[in-house]
Amino acid sequence: QVQLVESGGGLVQPGGSLRLSCAASSRISVSIYVMAWYRQTPGKQRELVATIRSGGSTNYADSVKGRFTISRDNAKNTVYLQMNSLKPEDTAVYYCNAGLGFFESWGQGTQVTVSS
């Protein structure tokens, strides 16, 4: 059963913006789970980009602070990643992650390409 579905990736020019969405199934409540966005480029380890906890606190990788914003809509059971001032080095497959205790789930990923 697919539990996390990402969308919103695509091709954007440097300096542009994209908003990624992660729709969770009823098995996962984004208001309770620790929700996160990761990204990965070929040959590199998956990198944590941003997290949002049940209480609403957020954390960001230094490389995206001030440019990316993670948020959630509890009614829609969806998490977002607003990405502004995009750089070519932001190019990657972006994955949504949900975790609670020993449970963890990943989405299938969405490609983001920043290029002129």
C-alpha positions as CSV (number, residue, x, y, z in Angstrom):
1,Q,0.0,0.0,0.0
2,V,1.4,3.4,-1.0
3,Q,1.4,5.6,2.0
4,L,3.2,8.7,0.9
5,V,2.8,10.3,-2.6
6,E,5.0,13.2,-3.6
7,S,4.2,15.7,-6.4
8,G,5.2,19.1,-7.6
9,G,8.7,18.4,-9.0
10,G,9.9,19.6,-12.3
11,L,12.3,21.8,-14.2
12,V,12.8,25.4,-13.0
13,Q,15.4,28.1,-13.8
14,P,17.9,29.2,-11.2
15,G,16.2,31.7,-8.8
16,G,12.8,30.2,-9.4
17,S,10.4,28.5,-7.0
18,L,8.7,25.2,-6.6
19,R,6.3,23.7,-4.1
20,L,6.5,20.0,-3.4
21,S,3.5,18.2,-1.8
22,C,3.5,14.9,0.1
23,A,0.0,13.4,0.5
24,A,-0.2,10.8,3.2
25,S,-2.6,7.9,3.5
26,S,-5.0,7.5,6.4
27,R,-2.4,5.1,7.9
28,I,-0.2,8.2,8.6
29,S,-1.2,11.4,10.4
30,V,1.1,14.2,9.4
31,S,0.1,16.0,12.6
32,I,1.5,13.2,14.8
33,Y,4.3,11.7,12.8
34,V,7.7,13.3,12.3
35,M,7.5,14.4,8.7
36,A,10.6,15.1,6.6
37,W,11.9,15.8,3.2
38,Y,15.2,14.3,2.0
39,R,17.0,14.6,-1.3
40,Q,19.4,12.4,-3.2
41,T,21.6,12.9,-6.3
42,P,23.3,10.0,-8.1
43,G,26.3,8.6,-6.3
44,K,25.5,10.4,-3.1
45,Q,23.9,9.6,0.2
46,R,20.3,10.7,0.8
47,E,20.4,14.1,2.5
48,L,18.0,15.4,5.1
49,V,16.5,18.7,3.9
50,A,13.8,19.6,6.4
51,T,11.7,18.2,9.2
52,I,8.5,19.2,11.0
53,R,7.5,17.6,14.3
54,S,4.1,17.1,15.9
55,G,4.4,20.3,17.9
56,G,5.2,22.2,14.8
57,S,8.9,22.8,15.3
58,T,11.0,22.7,12.1
59,N,14.6,22.1,11.3
60,Y,16.5,22.7,8.1
61,A,19.8,21.7,6.5
62,D,22.2,24.7,6.5
63,S,22.3,24.6,2.7
64,V,18.5,25.4,2.4
65,K,17.9,27.7,5.5
66,G,16.2,30.9,4.5
67,R,15.2,29.5,1.1
68,F,13.0,26.4,1.9
69,T,10.0,26.2,4.2
70,I,8.4,23.0,5.4
71,S,4.7,23.1,6.4
72,R,1.7,20.9,6.8
73,D,-2.0,21.0,6.3
74,N,-3.6,18.6,8.9
75,A,-7.0,18.7,7.3
76,K,-5.6,17.6,4.0
77,N,-3.0,15.3,5.7
78,T,-0.4,16.7,3.5
79,V,3.1,18.1,4.0
80,Y,4.7,20.7,1.7
81,L,8.1,22.0,0.9
82,Q,8.2,25.5,-0.5
83,M,11.5,26.0,-2.3
84,N,12.5,29.5,-3.3
85,S,15.7,31.0,-4.8
86,L,16.5,27.6,-6.2
87,K,20.1,26.8,-7.2
88,P,21.5,24.2,-9.6
89,E,22.9,22.4,-6.6
90,D,19.3,21.8,-5.4
91,T,18.8,19.4,-8.3
92,A,17.9,16.0,-6.9
93,V,15.2,13.5,-6.3
94,Y,13.2,14.7,-3.3
95,Y,11.6,12.1,-1.0
96,C,9.0,12.5,1.7
97,N,9.5,10.5,4.9
98,A,7.2,9.8,7.9
99,G,8.5,8.3,11.1
100,L,7.1,7.4,14.5
101,G,8.8,5.0,16.9
102,F,10.0,2.0,14.9
103,F,7.7,2.8,12.0
104,E,9.1,4.6,8.9
105,S,7.7,5.1,5.4
106,W,9.1,6.7,2.2
107,G,7.5,8.1,-0.8
108,Q,8.5,7.2,-4.3
109,G,10.3,10.5,-4.9
110,T,9.9,13.5,-7.3
111,Q,12.6,14.9,-9.5
112,V,13.6,18.6,-9.2
113,T,15.9,20.0,-11.8
114,V,17.3,23.5,-11.5
115,S,18.8,24.6,-14.8
116,S,18.8,27.4,-17.3
